């Protein structure tokens, strides 16, 4: 999949691109079924919330080993519709996944994610430059009512905002405080929703401010994330590094696979 010069310019200006129904219903069903399978596993890289202890976030589905390994997610991460798009917006063919995850907002119980920048956490992993982007894939139809992702257009151009540690969700993160967010929202275009049919995808810059609301609907809303970094920007050594499911040690440059690899359920080496 090749982006046009206009699309690359739009990414640089707005910090994101949206691709309606990038994955087919059949492909999305495979990814959804795999996420359901992995969610039943007891592993440290699966975080849970609510009375039923339903999975909230699951990591490391893209590797060939480990309890959450999935050949379908490994194939999806190397699809030309994912990897090639990331290579183009980052201007570098040598990429690896800093991490891969599935966020799962359970019906009614699925809580909000506050406004944040991904690089607010990733710089603490020892990554020097914000030469990173995330491609998200909707595994369910998403609406504002079901707590879809929101992006603040152009906000990546201001660089990193000073974050605070938010520990109110099942998976803790560095978030941007309300004073800074009120100022940013006043100065930038209205936040846009990443909603629509399952299979829709969006790629966004690691400093783009984004958030999602509570899932008030009766339907679960799941979403897969592939978080790319350039190999030359891999983490430096830090004290007490996070586990490799969120701070990968596999910096081998990724290669694209056949576009039908996901449906073929091939094991990608």
C-alpha positions in Angstrom: 0.0 0.0 0.0 1.5 3.3 -1.1 0.5 6.6 0.3 0.3 9.7 -1.9 2.5 12.7 -1.3 -0.7 14.5 -0.2 -1.4 11.9 2.4 2.1 12.1 3.8 1.8 15.9 3.9 -1.5 15.6 5.7 0.1 13.3 8.3 2.8 15.8 8.9 0.3 18.7 9.3 -2.5 17.0 11.2 -0.6 14.1 12.9 -2.9 11.4 11.7 -4.5 9.6 8.8 -7.7 7.6 8.8 -8.4 4.6 6.5 -12.1 3.5 6.4 -12.5 -0.3 6.5 -8.8 -0.9 5.7 -9.3 -4.5 6.8 -12.1 -6.7 5.4 -14.9 -8.1 7.7 -13.3 -11.6 7.3 -9.9 -10.3 8.4 -11.3 -8.3 11.3 -13.2 -11.4 12.5 -9.9 -13.3 12.6 -8.3 -10.6 14.7 -11.3 -10.4 17.0 -11.4 -14.2 17.5 -7.7 -14.2 18.3 -8.1 -11.4 20.8 -10.9 -13.4 22.5 -8.7 -16.5 22.6 -5.8 -14.6 24.1 -8.0 -12.8 26.6 -8.6 -16.1 28.4 -4.9 -16.7 29.1 -3.4 -15.9 32.5 -0.3 -13.8 31.8 1.4 -10.8 33.3 1.0 -8.9 30.0 -2.8 -9.0 30.3 -4.4 -6.3 32.5 -8.0 -6.7 33.7 -10.7 -4.5 35.3 -14.3 -4.6 36.6 -16.1 -7.1 38.8 -15.8 -9.8 36.2 -12.0 -9.1 35.8 -12.4 -8.7 32.0 -9.3 -8.1 29.9 -8.6 -4.3 29.5 -5.3 -4.4 27.7 -3.2 -7.3 26.3 0.3 -7.0 24.9 2.8 -8.8 22.8 0.5 -10.6 20.3 2.9 -9.9 17.4 5.9 -12.0 18.5 6.4 -15.7 17.6 6.9 -16.8 21.2 5.3 -16.1 24.6 1.9 -16.8 26.0 0.1 -14.2 24.0 1.7 -15.0 20.7 -0.7 -14.9 17.7 0.3 -15.7 14.1 -2.7 -13.6 12.9 -1.4 -10.5 14.7 2.1 -11.2 13.6 0.9 -11.3 10.0 -1.2 -8.2 10.5 1.7 -6.2 11.9 3.7 -7.0 8.7 0.9 -6.4 6.2 1.7 -3.8 3.6 -1.4 -2.0 4.9 0.2 -1.6 8.3 4.0 -1.8 8.1 4.4 -0.1 4.7 2.1 2.8 5.8 4.2 3.2 9.0 7.4 3.2 7.0 6.1 5.9 4.8 4.9 8.3 7.5 8.1 7.8 9.5 10.3 8.1 6.4 12.3 5.0 7.3 12.1 1.4 6.1 13.9 0.0 9.1 11.1 -0.3 11.7 10.3 -2.5 14.7 7.4 -2.7 17.1 7.9 -1.0 20.4 4.9 -2.9 21.4 1.6 -4.4 20.1 -1.6 -4.4 22.2 -5.3 -4.8 22.1 -7.4 -2.5 24.3 -10.8 -3.9 25.2 -13.6 -1.7 26.4 -16.2 -4.0 27.9 -19.8 -3.0 27.5 -20.9 -0.7 30.3 -17.7 -1.4 32.4 -15.1 -0.2 30.0 -13.5 2.9 31.5 -12.1 6.1 29.9 -8.5 6.8 28.8 -7.5 10.3 29.7 -5.9 12.7 27.2 -2.2 11.7 26.7 0.7 11.5 24.3 2.3 8.1 23.8 5.8 9.6 23.9 5.1 10.8 27.4 5.7 7.2 28.5 8.0 6.0 25.7 10.7 8.6 26.3 11.1 7.1 29.8 11.9 3.8 28.1 15.1 5.4 26.8 13.9 6.5 23.4 15.5 9.8 22.4 13.3 11.1 19.6 9.6 11.1 18.8 10.2 9.3 15.5 7.3 6.9 16.3 3.7 6.3 15.1 0.9 4.0 16.1 -1.5 2.3 13.7 -4.9 1.4 15.4 -7.4 -1.0 13.9 -11.1 -1.1 15.0 -12.1 -4.7 15.9 -15.7 -3.6 16.5 -17.9 -0.9 15.1 -17.0 2.2 17.1 -19.2 5.2 18.1 -18.9 8.1 20.5 -21.4 6.3 22.7 -19.2 3.2 22.9 -16.1 5.3 23.9 -14.3 5.7 20.5 -10.8 7.2 20.2 -10.5 11.0 19.8 -7.5 12.8 18.3 -6.6 16.5 18.6 -5.5 17.5 15.1 -2.1 19.2 14.8 -1.3 18.9 18.5 1.8 16.8 17.8 3.5 19.9 16.5 4.0 21.4 19.9 6.1 18.5 21.1 5.8 16.8 24.4 3.7 18.3 27.1 4.6 17.8 30.8 2.5 14.7 31.9 1.2 13.5 35.3 0.9 9.9 36.5 -2.7 8.7 36.1 -3.4 5.6 38.2 -7.2 5.6 37.9 -7.4 3.0 35.1 -6.4 -0.7 35.1 -3.4 0.1 33.0 -1.6 3.2 34.4 -0.1 5.8 32.1 1.4 9.3 31.9 -1.4 11.7 31.0 -1.7 15.4 30.2 -3.3 17.5 32.9 -6.7 19.4 32.5 -5.1 22.9 32.5 -2.9 22.1 29.5 -5.7 20.3 27.8 -8.2 23.1 28.1 -5.6 25.5 26.5 -4.8 23.1 23.7 -8.4 22.3 22.8 -9.2 26.0 22.6 -6.3 26.6 20.2 -6.6 23.6 17.9 -9.4 22.3 15.6 -12.1 20.3 17.3 -11.1 16.7 18.3 -12.0 14.2 15.6 -13.5 10.8 16.3 -12.0 7.5 15.0 -15.3 5.8 14.5 -17.0 3.7 11.9 -17.1 0.1 10.9 -14.8 -2.6 12.2 -11.7 -2.8 10.1 -11.3 1.0 9.9 -7.8 2.1 10.9 -5.9 5.2 11.9 -2.2 6.0 12.1 -1.1 8.8 14.4 2.1 10.5 15.6 3.4 9.6 19.1 3.0 13.2 20.3 -0.5 13.6 19.0 -2.9 14.1 21.9 -5.6 11.4 22.1 -8.2 10.0 24.5 -11.3 7.9 24.7 -14.4 7.9 26.8 -16.3 5.4 28.8 -18.1 2.6 26.9 -21.7 3.4 27.7 -23.1 1.0 25.2 -24.2 -2.6 25.5 -21.5 -3.8 23.1 -17.9 -4.4 23.7 -15.4 -2.1 21.8 -12.0 -3.7 21.1 -9.1 -2.1 19.2 -5.7 -3.3 18.1 -2.6 -1.1 18.2 0.7 -1.5 16.4 3.3 1.0 17.9 6.2 1.5 15.5 9.7 2.9 16.2 12.7 3.3 13.9 15.5 0.9 14.5 18.0 3.7 14.8 15.8 5.3 17.5 15.7 2.1 19.7 15.8 2.6 23.4 19.0 3.4 25.3 19.7 1.5 28.5 17.7 2.8 31.5 17.5 1.8 35.1 14.7 -0.6 35.9 13.4 -1.0 32.3 9.8 -1.9 31.8 9.0 -5.5 30.7 9.7 -6.4 27.1 6.0 -6.7 26.3 5.8 -2.8 26.5 9.5 -2.1 25.7 10.5 -4.5 23.1 14.1 -5.8 23.0 13.5 -7.2 19.4 14.9 -4.5 17.2 15.3 -6.6 14.0 13.9 -4.6 11.1 10.5 -5.9 10.1 9.7 -7.0 6.5 6.3 -7.0 4.8 4.5 -10.2 4.1 1.9 -11.1 1.5 -1.2 -9.0 1.8 -3.3 -12.2 2.3 -1.1 -13.6 5.1 -3.6 -12.7 7.9 -6.4 -14.7 6.3 -4.0 -17.5 5.3 -3.1 -17.8 9.1 0.5 -18.3 8.1 3.3 -18.3 10.7 5.5 -15.4 9.9 9.2 -15.9 10.7 
